[in-house]
Amino acid sequence: MDDDLPPFAMVEFLFGDRDAALTVMSRGKRFHVFFTTEDLRGPQRDETLVQTFLSFQKSMDNDPHAMEALEEWMLKPCVSYMDQLAPSIPRVEPPSLAEYFNPETFFLKLANREGRLEAIRCPDDPLVTHSLTPRVSMSDPTVSEAISKGVLRIQALQLVAVLEPDAHEADYDLIPNTVRAIRRDTQFHFKGAFEQESFRRELDTLLRFRSDSSFDDLHVSRLGGLVTWDDGLSIMGLLVEYIHGSETLGYAAEDASKAERGKWAQQIRATVKRLHDANITWGDVKPGNILIDADGDAWVIDFGGGCAEGWVDQELEGTKEGDLQGLSSIENFLGIKAIGHEATET
């Protein structure tokens, strides 16, 4: 990262051929930085900044650092605002979920000023703020079902991010992933309700696991609770039980033996068969959604749907056929081929 930039963490980055919008957290404040190509041209109709922007875009297919370079290009004109509006203050405690998702937010438009990129402060945009806030109504049918079944509810104020002891300043601004209740050691994985259909799909599936004892021995995600906003009318997201000592399949496979990779392939395929027998699709099959626990067993996680490019064809998203295609992709990744339900080395 450019040493001239204050510490920050990227929250969301959207861009097309004619515009871009970058949202970052820095020192507990949120900055939404945006422009259109017309803003870059300015009244003098100068194409220089537009061509710079387009060159970043063209580089992204073959340069893994191009997106980071574009982020820094957009943020450099904002440094004076970021230093003024989010001054450096020692961070002693990580933020609560309520603090993180309801920060003071500043809007900065980038424009061409005599050939230079300049940041201009703009009025707040409630639509953007709403899109950045995970929220679903307490009256939502799936949420109501969870509440009626006695699922634990914890206020967002009572949950704080879990950081490593050697965390850097920018780590305090990362979207909270692992959280714990204040004055408790129990950890959870937090999943925000950004996409309501995805949230409902996952919550519905986790409720099925919770209500049906036939799933008790299955290595899948387990519902830990719901996170509530302080208005008492809406849900911020859900908590998934934390699997201690685990790592994703992508990392675990790097140093795994052939026997271990074969074991994981068999476990994952057996789990997916059990899900399909119960008419449940996994929906987002990829190594990042498989955890290997401290005992060396594979867990299937993330039932919010979606489709990972390169693992499942988009037209098969959310189907059993898609799950099976994803399994084959994972077995190829592991260097394993399946014969029936048995996995063998390739």
C-alpha positions as CSV (number, residue, x, y, z in Angstrom):
1,M,0.0,0.0,0.0
2,D,1.1,3.6,-0.7
3,D,2.8,5.0,2.4
4,D,1.1,8.4,1.8
5,L,-2.3,6.9,2.3
6,P,-3.9,6.5,5.7
7,P,-4.6,3.0,6.8
8,F,-7.9,1.7,5.3
9,A,-9.8,-1.4,4.4
10,M,-11.9,-1.8,1.2
11,V,-15.6,-2.4,1.9
12,E,-17.0,-2.4,-1.7
13,F,-15.7,-1.6,-5.1
14,L,-18.0,-1.3,-8.1
15,F,-16.9,0.0,-11.6
16,G,-17.9,-0.1,-15.2
17,D,-16.8,1.5,-18.4
18,R,-18.2,4.9,-17.5
19,D,-18.0,5.1,-13.7
20,A,-16.5,3.7,-10.5
21,A,-17.5,3.8,-6.8
22,L,-15.1,2.7,-4.0
23,T,-16.1,2.5,-0.3
24,V,-13.5,2.1,2.3
25,M,-13.3,2.2,6.1
26,S,-10.5,4.3,7.6
27,R,-10.0,4.8,11.4
28,G,-13.6,3.9,12.1
29,K,-15.1,6.3,9.4
30,R,-16.6,5.3,6.1
31,F,-15.7,7.0,2.8
32,H,-17.6,6.6,-0.4
33,V,-15.5,7.8,-3.3
34,F,-17.0,7.9,-6.8
35,F,-16.8,9.4,-10.3
36,T,-18.1,9.2,-13.9
37,T,-16.0,9.5,-17.0
38,E,-17.7,12.9,-17.5
39,D,-16.3,14.0,-14.1
40,L,-12.9,12.9,-15.3
41,R,-13.1,14.9,-18.5
42,G,-14.2,18.1,-16.8
43,P,-15.3,21.3,-18.6
44,Q,-12.2,21.3,-20.7
45,R,-13.1,17.8,-22.1
46,D,-9.7,16.4,-21.3
47,E,-9.4,12.7,-22.0
48,T,-6.1,12.1,-20.1
49,L,-7.7,11.0,-16.8
50,V,-10.3,8.9,-18.6
51,Q,-7.5,7.1,-20.5
52,T,-5.7,6.5,-17.1
53,F,-8.9,4.9,-15.7
54,L,-9.5,2.7,-18.8
55,S,-5.8,1.6,-18.7
56,F,-6.4,0.3,-15.1
57,Q,-9.4,-1.6,-16.3
58,K,-7.6,-3.2,-19.2
59,S,-4.8,-4.4,-17.0
60,M,-7.1,-6.3,-14.6
61,D,-7.3,-9.4,-16.6
62,N,-3.5,-10.1,-16.4
63,D,-2.2,-7.9,-13.6
64,P,-3.2,-9.0,-10.1
65,H,-2.2,-5.6,-8.7
66,A,-4.2,-3.5,-11.1
67,M,-7.3,-3.2,-8.8
68,E,-5.2,-2.2,-5.8
69,A,-3.5,0.4,-8.0
70,L,-6.8,1.8,-9.1
71,E,-8.0,2.0,-5.5
72,E,-4.9,4.0,-4.6
73,W,-5.3,6.3,-7.6
74,M,-8.8,7.0,-6.4
75,L,-7.9,7.6,-2.8
76,K,-4.8,9.8,-3.2
77,P,-6.9,12.9,-3.9
78,C,-8.9,12.1,-0.7
79,V,-6.0,12.0,1.7
80,S,-6.6,15.5,3.1
81,Y,-10.2,14.8,3.8
82,M,-9.5,11.4,5.3
83,D,-6.8,12.9,7.7
84,Q,-9.2,15.7,8.7
85,L,-12.4,13.7,9.1
86,A,-10.8,10.5,10.4
87,P,-7.8,11.6,12.5
88,S,-5.3,9.1,13.8
89,I,-6.5,8.0,17.3
90,P,-5.0,4.9,19.0
91,R,-7.5,2.0,18.7
92,V,-7.6,0.0,21.9
93,E,-10.7,-2.1,21.4
94,P,-12.1,-3.6,18.1
95,P,-15.4,-2.2,17.0
96,S,-18.8,-3.7,17.9
97,L,-21.0,-4.8,14.9
98,A,-23.2,-1.8,15.7
99,E,-20.3,0.6,15.5
100,Y,-18.9,-0.9,12.4
101,F,-22.1,-0.9,10.3
102,N,-23.4,2.4,11.4
103,P,-20.3,4.7,11.1
104,E,-20.2,8.3,10.1
105,T,-20.0,8.3,6.3
106,F,-18.5,10.9,4.0
107,F,-19.1,11.2,0.2
108,L,-16.4,12.4,-2.1
109,K,-16.7,12.9,-5.8
110,L,-13.6,12.9,-8.0
111,A,-13.3,15.4,-10.7
112,N,-10.8,16.9,-13.2
113,R,-9.3,20.2,-11.9
114,E,-6.9,21.6,-14.4
115,G,-5.7,18.1,-15.4
116,R,-5.4,16.8,-11.8
117,L,-7.8,14.5,-10.0
118,E,-9.5,16.4,-7.2
119,A,-11.8,15.2,-4.4
120,I,-15.0,17.3,-3.7
121,R,-17.1,16.6,-0.7
122,C,-20.8,15.9,-1.5
123,P,-24.1,15.6,0.4
124,D,-24.9,12.2,1.9
125,D,-26.7,9.7,-0.4
126,P,-29.2,7.7,1.7
127,L,-29.5,5.1,-1.1
128,V,-25.8,4.3,-1.0
129,T,-25.8,4.2,2.8
130,H,-28.8,1.8,2.8
131,S,-27.0,-0.5,0.3
132,L,-24.0,-0.7,2.6
133,T,-26.1,-1.6,5.6
134,P,-27.0,-5.3,6.3
135,R,-30.6,-5.3,7.4
136,V,-33.7,-7.5,7.0
137,S,-37.0,-7.0,8.8
138,M,-37.9,-8.9,11.9
139,S,-41.2,-9.6,10.3
140,D,-39.6,-11.5,7.4
141,P,-41.2,-15.0,7.4
142,T,-37.9,-16.9,7.6
143,V,-36.7,-14.6,10.5
144,S,-40.1,-15.0,12.2
145,E,-39.8,-18.8,11.9
146,A,-36.3,-18.7,13.5
147,I,-37.5,-16.6,16.4
148,S,-40.5,-18.8,17.0
149,K,-38.1,-21.8,17.2
150,G,-36.2,-20.1,20.0
151,V,-33.0,-19.2,18.0
152,L,-30.7,-17.0,20.1
153,R,-30.9,-13.2,19.4
154,I,-27.9,-11.0,20.4
155,Q,-27.8,-7.2,20.0
156,A,-25.2,-5.9,17.6
157,L,-23.9,-3.7,20.4
158,Q,-22.9,-6.8,22.3
159,L,-20.8,-8.4,19.6
160,V,-17.2,-7.3,18.8
161,A,-14.8,-8.2,16.1
162,V,-12.1,-10.7,17.0
163,L,-8.6,-9.6,15.9
164,E,-5.2,-11.2,16.1
165,P,-2.9,-9.9,18.9
166,D,-0.6,-8.4,16.4
167,A,-3.3,-6.7,14.4
168,H,-2.4,-3.6,12.3
169,E,-4.3,-0.4,12.4
170,A,-6.1,-1.2,9.1
171,D,-7.3,-4.5,10.5
172,Y,-9.7,-2.7,12.8
173,D,-11.5,-1.4,9.6
174,L,-11.9,-4.9,8.0
175,I,-15.5,-6.1,7.7
176,P,-15.9,-8.2,10.9
177,N,-15.8,-11.9,10.1
178,T,-15.1,-13.6,13.4
179,V,-17.0,-12.1,16.4
180,R,-17.5,-12.8,20.1
181,A,-20.0,-11.6,22.7
182,I,-18.7,-9.0,25.1
183,R,-17.3,-10.5,28.3
184,R,-17.5,-14.0,26.7
185,D,-15.0,-16.2,24.9
186,T,-17.5,-17.9,22.6
187,Q,-16.7,-17.0,19.0
188,F,-19.0,-17.0,16.0
189,H,-18.6,-16.4,12.3
190,F,-20.8,-13.4,11.3
191,K,-22.7,-13.2,8.0
192,G,-24.4,-9.9,7.3
193,A,-27.8,-9.7,5.6
194,F,-26.6,-7.7,2.6
195,E,-28.4,-9.8,0.0
196,Q,-31.8,-10.6,1.4
197,E,-32.5,-13.6,-0.8
198,S,-29.1,-15.1,0.0
199,F,-29.7,-14.5,3.7
200,R,-33.1,-16.2,3.7
201,R,-31.7,-19.2,1.8
202,E,-28.9,-19.7,4.3
203,L,-31.1,-19.1,7.3
204,D,-33.8,-21.5,6.0
205,T,-31.1,-24.2,5.4
206,L,-29.5,-23.8,8.8
207,L,-32.9,-24.0,10.5
208,R,-33.5,-27.3,8.8
209,F,-30.2,-28.6,10.1
210,R,-31.2,-27.3,13.6
211,S,-34.7,-28.9,13.6
212,D,-33.9,-32.3,12.1
213,S,-31.9,-34.6,14.2
214,S,-30.9,-36.7,11.2
215,F,-28.4,-34.0,10.3
216,D,-26.7,-34.0,13.8
217,D,-23.7,-36.0,12.6
218,L,-23.3,-34.1,9.4
219,H,-20.2,-31.8,9.0
220,V,-22.1,-28.6,7.9
221,S,-22.5,-25.1,9.2
222,R,-24.6,-24.7,12.4
223,L,-26.7,-21.7,13.3
224,G,-25.5,-19.9,16.4
225,G,-28.0,-17.0,16.5
226,L,-29.4,-13.9,15.0
227,V,-27.8,-10.4,15.3
228,T,-30.4,-7.7,16.0
229,W,-30.2,-3.9,15.4
230,D,-30.9,-1.7,18.5
231,D,-34.3,-0.6,16.9
232,G,-35.7,-4.0,17.8
233,L,-37.3,-4.2,14.4
234,S,-34.6,-5.6,12.2
235,I,-31.9,-8.2,11.9
236,M,-28.3,-7.4,10.9
237,G,-27.3,-10.9,10.1
238,L,-26.7,-14.4,11.5
239,L,-24.1,-16.1,13.5
240,V,-22.6,-19.4,12.5
241,E,-20.9,-21.6,15.1
242,Y,-17.1,-21.2,14.9
243,I,-15.0,-24.2,13.9
244,H,-11.8,-23.8,15.9
245,G,-8.5,-24.7,14.4
246,S,-9.9,-24.9,10.9
247,E,-8.6,-23.7,7.6
248,T,-10.0,-23.6,4.1
249,L,-9.5,-26.5,1.8
250,G,-7.4,-24.3,-0.5
251,Y,-4.8,-23.8,2.2
252,A,-5.0,-27.3,3.7
253,A,-4.5,-29.0,0.4
254,E,-1.1,-27.3,-0.1
255,D,0.7,-29.5,2.4
256,A,-1.8,-32.5,2.4
257,S,-0.8,-36.0,1.6
258,K,-2.6,-38.0,-1.2
259,A,-4.4,-40.0,1.5
260,E,-5.7,-36.8,3.2
261,R,-6.9,-35.4,-0.1
262,G,-8.7,-38.6,-1.0
263,K,-10.3,-38.7,2.4
264,W,-11.6,-35.1,2.1
265,A,-13.0,-35.8,-1.4
266,Q,-14.9,-38.8,-0.1
267,Q,-16.2,-36.8,2.9
268,I,-17.3,-33.9,0.8
269,R,-19.1,-36.1,-1.7
270,A,-20.8,-38.0,1.1
271,T,-22.0,-34.8,2.7
272,V,-23.4,-33.5,-0.6
273,K,-25.2,-36.8,-1.2
274,R,-26.9,-36.5,2.2
275,L,-27.9,-32.9,1.4
276,H,-29.3,-33.9,-2.0
277,D,-31.2,-36.9,-0.4
278,A,-32.9,-34.2,1.8
279,N,-33.6,-32.0,-1.3
280,I,-31.0,-29.4,-0.1
281,T,-28.5,-27.9,-2.6
282,W,-25.2,-26.5,-1.5
283,G,-25.2,-23.8,-4.1
284,D,-21.7,-22.3,-3.9
285,V,-19.3,-25.1,-4.4
286,K,-15.6,-24.0,-4.1
287,P,-12.6,-24.7,-1.9
288,G,-13.2,-21.5,0.1
289,N,-16.5,-23.0,1.3
290,I,-14.9,-26.1,2.7
291,L,-13.1,-26.1,6.1
292,I,-10.7,-28.7,7.3
293,D,-10.9,-28.9,11.1
294,A,-8.3,-29.7,13.7
295,D,-9.0,-33.4,13.4
296,G,-8.5,-33.4,9.7
297,D,-12.2,-33.7,8.7
298,A,-13.9,-31.7,5.9
299,W,-16.9,-29.4,6.7
300,V,-19.2,-27.9,4.1
301,I,-20.2,-24.3,4.8
302,D,-22.0,-21.3,3.2
303,F,-25.5,-22.1,2.0
304,G,-26.4,-18.6,0.8
305,G,-26.1,-19.6,-2.8
306,G,-24.1,-18.0,-5.5
307,C,-21.8,-19.3,-8.2
308,A,-18.0,-19.3,-8.2
309,E,-16.6,-18.7,-11.6
310,G,-14.4,-21.6,-12.7
311,W,-16.0,-24.1,-10.3
312,V,-19.7,-24.3,-11.5
313,D,-21.3,-23.1,-14.7
314,Q,-23.5,-20.1,-14.1
315,E,-26.6,-21.8,-15.7
316,L,-26.3,-24.6,-13.1
317,E,-26.2,-22.2,-10.2
318,G,-28.3,-23.4,-7.3
319,T,-29.0,-26.8,-8.7
320,K,-28.0,-30.4,-7.8
321,E,-26.3,-30.6,-11.2
322,G,-24.3,-27.6,-10.3
323,D,-23.3,-29.1,-7.0
324,L,-22.1,-32.3,-8.8
325,Q,-20.2,-30.3,-11.3
326,G,-18.6,-28.3,-8.5
327,L,-17.6,-31.6,-6.7
328,S,-15.9,-32.8,-9.9
329,S,-14.0,-29.4,-10.1
330,I,-12.9,-29.8,-6.4
331,E,-11.8,-33.4,-7.0
332,N,-9.7,-32.2,-10.0
333,F,-8.3,-29.5,-7.8
334,L,-7.3,-32.2,-5.2
335,G,-5.9,-34.5,-7.9
336,I,-8.7,-37.0,-7.2
337,K,-11.2,-38.7,-9.5
338,A,-14.4,-40.2,-8.2
339,I,-15.7,-43.7,-9.2
340,G,-19.2,-44.0,-7.9
341,H,-18.9,-42.6,-4.4
342,E,-15.3,-43.7,-3.9
343,A,-12.4,-41.3,-4.6
344,T,-9.1,-42.4,-6.1
345,E,-5.9,-40.7,-7.0
346,T,-5.4,-39.5,-10.5
